[in-house]
């Protein structure tokens, strides 16, 4: 199947082909016709399968085929809601990439920056708004945002929204949107909470799920390196240097742990930066840009970045610390092996985390191969110690896969679909406004690729 067979407008096909994409992914092949048909949609696919293109392409087609009235200022006709700043920026970039030949204007809106530039852009008029919940509601409360003309609403990464404690903000957004609109809910998983949200948001939706819940991509080679907790930093530096790794995305559980790891790697001559909720928006944007360009060797991230990083051919993801919530493992390693490319996911596991590892293997329904690195053999007599996570103490080594959290969403409450689980170090909003129809940089790989999503 090719994109040409999906019924998309010629300007969209031109942009897609220029980006180097020929064949739609399974979620795109099913979602695009479903959205073009005009009905609501509940869609799920494992991370890295192209969900973003699955809704941005048909949304752009619909907007272009139904031009807004010529009189008066442009009104916001499409709203895309995302959980994190980085994801919002990347979704809006996809909107601009695919819509470069359409007379539509888009904007990304999130917190961490001043509101005045965003207000100025809103006054000039936009067709498509990509936003995080917190800043969107801030604008609404100040009367600088009019959503009364919204025709299309997309809730992206809905499961992450719930995990980060945004359910109350989502309900507030739904209350200010028009009752009559086409609504799309995209999620990596279909939990009971997601289904309950879908019942509230969607009207007789078509349901698409192209992979079983919490599956990991076959293109990702997974491996566990057992190691003592005190030697994790040394082992990570060893692996990077011996294998000459570049563009390594490393995940830690806590912000201060990310900062300490960056300091250690810098001392080893490995360029590294951290990205997490305590970093300013400018620092986060700069670190992500340097990492994408290849100028930065290692990006150390907390789970705020687990679904907000989309990089061509990202070869390595390392779990420096296993997540205490097993679903986050799936989202972390989904940053590599995207769009059919091969990737490697390495987890450095000490005795404290054996319970977390057991929970992850139970979730993904497969054992992860273990490989001891020579010179870094773990002490067989080591005893597990409780893992301090914020104000909570987790007993990951006791086999229970304990849940907890070190941060929260906008309201500081417990995060969504895990009951006891708190949201994962997320910020409520994100960055600067961008207008319009800029182009996309040409693909580094001239061979045809499948379009990626966020």
N, C-alpha and C positions, 0 to 999 in steps of 0.2 A: 504494500500500500504506500502511496505517496501523499504528500500534503495536497497536491493538485486535485485529488479525488474527494476531498472533504467538503467542498463547496465554499471555500473561503474566497474573499474578494481578491482580485488580481494584485492590488497594492500590498496586501498582506503576504501573498505568495512570493512576490518579488523580494520583500524584506526577509522572509524566511530563507529563501534560496541564497540571498546574499550573505546571510549569517552562516551558511554552510550546511544547512539542514535539508534533508531529502525525505526521510521516512519518519512518520510520527511514532512515538512510543505507544504502548498499549493503552495507557490512560488517556493520552491525547486522541488516539483513534476512536475511542468510545465517548470521551467527554465533549469533544468539539461538536460532533453532530447533535449530541443531546442538548447542548447549550443553544445551538443554532435553531433548534426546534421550538425554543421559547419557554420551555417548562423549567421548574425548579430541579435542582440536582444535588444529590448527596454522593460525593465521590471520595474514594479512598485508594491509596496506593502507597507502597513502601517509599521511604525517603530516596530521592535521587532519580525518580522515574519521569519527571517532567510535568508535574501538576501545574506549575505556573503557566507554561505555554498552553496547557489544557483549558485554562479559563481566560487568559489574556487575549488569545487569538480570536475566539468566537465573540468575546465581549467587544473587541475593537470592530469586528465585522458588523455586529448589531448596531453599534453607535453610528458607524459610517453609513449604514444603509437606512438609518432613520435620523436624518439631520435635524438638529435643534432649530427652533424658530429663528429666523434671521434678525428679528427685532429684539433689541435689548441686550443686556450683558449675558455672556455665557453662563449657564447654570450647571452645577455639578449633577451629572446624569449617571455616574457610576462611582460607587464607593467600594474600595477594597480594604478590608481590615486585617492587619497582621499583628502578631504578638510582640515583635522586637524591631528595633530601629534598623538593624542590618538587613533583616528580611524585607522590611518596607522599602528600603533603598533599592534592593535588588529587584523586587517586583516592579517598582516604578521604572527601573532601567529596562526591564523586559517590555513594559508598555511602550516606552520610547523606541526601543529597538524594532519591535514588530510594527509599531504604528508610525514609522518615520515617513511614510508616503501618504499618510492620511491627515486631513486638516483638523486634528484633534490636539488638545493641550492637556497635559497631565502635571501632577504635582505630588511630591512626597512630603508628608507632615509627621513630625515626631518631636518629642521633647528634648531637653538638653541644650537647646539653642533658643535664641530670642524669638518672640512671636511676631514682631513687627514685619520682618521680611515675608513671613507666611501670610500675614494679613494683606500686605501689598499685592501679593500674587493672587490671593482670593478675590481681591477687588477688581483685578484685571480680567478675571473670569477663567475658569478651567472646566474641562469636560469630565476628567477622571481624577479622583483623589485616592491616593494610597496613604493610609494613616495607621498609627497605633492608637489604641483606645484612649489613653490618658490625654494626650494633646488634642485629640479630636473633641473630647468632652470639654476641655478647657476653652477651646474656640467657641463651642456651642454656648457655654455659660456666659461668655463675654459678648455674644451676639455677633461674632465675626464670621459665622459659618451658616449657610443656608442649605439644608439637605432636603428641602421639600420637593425638589424636582428629580430626586434619585429614581432611576428606572432599573438599575442593576446593582445588586449588593452581593459581594463576595466575602465570605468569612474564611480566610486562609489559615492553615495550621490550627484548626479549631481545637484539637486535643492539647496543643501547647498552650493555647489561650486558657483552657480550663486548668492546666497544670500550674500556670503562673498566677492563678487567682483572679482572672479577669471576668468571671461569670457575671458579676454585678454590673461591670462596665458594659459588657455585651448587651445585657438587658436594657440598660439605659440608652444605648445606641439604637436598639431595635424600637424603642418607644418613640424616638424622634424621626424615624424613617417613615416614608409613605407606606400604607398598608398594601397598595398595589405596586408590585415590583417583581422582577425575576431574581430569585435568590439562589446562590450557589454556596454549598458548604464543602470545603475540601479538608481532609484530615488524613494523617498517616495511619491512624488507628480508628476502629469503630467500637469504642467502649459503650457501656450502657448510658453513661452521661452524655456522650456525643449523640447517641440516638434520641435521648430526651431533648437535647437542644435542637436537633433536627425537627422533631415534632413541633416545637414551638416556632421555628423559623420558616420551615418549608411547607409548601402546599402540594401534596400528592407528588413527591419528588421521584425522579428516576434514580435508582441506586446503582452505582458502579463500584466494584471493588476488584482490582486486577491482581491482587496478591493477598495471600492469607495474612491475617492480623499479625503484626510484629515480626514479619519475615525479614531476614537480612538478604541483601542482594548476593546472587551467586558470583558476581564479579569481584567481590571483596574477599581476599584471603585473610582469614582470621587466625590469630596465634596468641598464646599466653606465654609470657616469660616469667616463671616463678623467681622471686628475688626477695631478699630481706628488705624491710622497710627503709633502713638506713642507707641502702645502696642503690635505691631507685635512681637518684640523680646521676650517679656515676654510670649506671647501666644505660640510661638514656643518652648521655653524652657519648658513651662508647659506641652505641648503635649508630648514632648520627655520623660520627667521625669515621668509623670503620667501613660503613656502607656508603659513605659520601651522600647522605640523604640531603635533599633540598626540598623546600616547601613541605615542612612537617607540621601538621596541626596536632597540638598536644592538649589534652583535656585534664584539668584538675577539678577537685570538688569545690575548693574554697578560693576566694579572691587573694587572700594573703599567701596561700600556697602557690598561686600562679606567679605572684611577684617574686617570691623567694626563688622559684625555679628559674625565672628569667635572669636574676642576678647570678645564679650559679652557672647557667649556660654562657652568659657573657664572659665570665672569668675563664671559661674553657675555650674562648675564641669563637663561639657559636653565636651568630647574631639572632637575637630573640626579643620579642615584645609581648606584652600581656594585653588581653582584651577582656574586660569584665565591667560590671555595673558601676564600680567606683571610678572608672576612667572617664575623663571628659569626652564629650562627643567628638571633638576634634582629634583627640588622641586615638580614639577607637577607629575613626575614619582613616587616619594616617597609617595606623598599624595594618589595617585590612588592605589598604591600597598598596603598601610596600610588600605585603605578603603575596598579594595577587600578581604583582609585577615581577616577583622573584628576587627583589632586593633584600627581603627579609627571609632568613632561612627557617626560623621556627616561630610560629604563632602559638602562644600559650593562652588557652581560653577556658572560661567556666562555661556552664551549660547555656548561658545566654546566647552563645554563638552556635549552638549545636544545629540550629536550623536556619542560620542566617548567613552561611558561607557557601558560595557556589562558585567553584573555581574549575576551569578546564583542567582535566588530567591531574587532579590533586592525588599524588601517589601514596602518601602515608598519613594515617591517623594513629596517634598513640594515646591510649588511656593511661596516663601517668598514675592516676587513681581511678579505680572503678567507680561508676556512679552508684549511689545507694538505691536508686530507683531503676530497675532493670530495663524499662522501656527507653530510658535515656541512652542506654548502650546502643540500641538500634539507631537512634537519631544521630548519635555521635559518629558512628562508623559509616553512616550514610553520606557523610561528606566526601568519601572517596568511592571509587567504583561507580561513578555516575555516568548515565547515558551510554552504557555499554562498555565504558573504559574499565580496565583492571585497576584494582587498588589493594592496599595492604593495611590491615588494622591490627596493631600490636597492643597488648594489654600487659602492663607491668603489675604483677599481683603478689602481694605479700600475704603472710598467714592471717593478718587481720581481715582480709577481704574475701576469704574463701566462701563465706556465706553469700556475699554479693555475687560471686562468680557462679555459685550453684543456682541462684535465682535467675541469673541471666541465661544460663544454659537451659533451664527449665522453660523460660519464656520463648527462646528461639528454637526449642525442641531439637537441639543438637549439642554435642560436646565440642568444646573449642580445643584444638590441639595444643599441648603443652611442650615447650622446648626450653630446657635449661641452657643458658649461655655460659660457656666455659669461663671460669674465673669469677662467676657471679652466682655460684651455687648457694641456694638458701640453707640456712641452718636447720637441720631436721628436728632439732630440739626447741626451736623457737615457739613461744606461746603467744596466742592472739591477744591483742590489747584492744580495749574499746576505742572507737574512732570518734574524736570530738568534731562535731559539726555545728558551728554556731553555739547555741545554748543546749543543743541536744547531744546526747551520747549514743552512738550506734554501736551495736555488737555484730558487725559484719562477719566476724570470724566464727560466730557461733552457729552458723548454718541457717539463720533466719531471714536473711535478706531484709534487714530492718529498713524501715522507711523514715525519712526525715527531711529537713530542708534547712538551708542556710539563708534563704532570702524569701521574698514574697513578691507578689504582683503589686499593682498600683495601690490597693487598699490594705496591704500588709497582712492579709488574711491567709488562711490556709488554702493551698492550691487545689482546686477542682477534683479531678477524678480519682484520687487515691485516698480520699478521706483524711488520713493522718498526714498526708504529704504536704509540705509547704512548697510554694513556688520557687523556681530555681534561679535566683540571682538575677531576675529579669528587671529591666527598667520599663517604665510605663510608656514611654514615647520615644521619639527620635527626631532628627535633624532638619536640615534646611530644605527650603522649597526649590523645586526645579521646574522650569517650564518646558513644555513643548516637545518638538519633534526632532531631537538630535539623533545622529546616526550612531551605529554600533561599530566598534573597532573590528577590523576584519579578523577572521578566524586564523589562528596560528597553524591549524591543520587543514590543508586544502581538501582532504578527503571528505566525502559526505558524512555528516554526523546526524544523530538524532537530536531533536531540540530538547534542551534541558529545561527544567523548571527551577523554582527556587529550591 
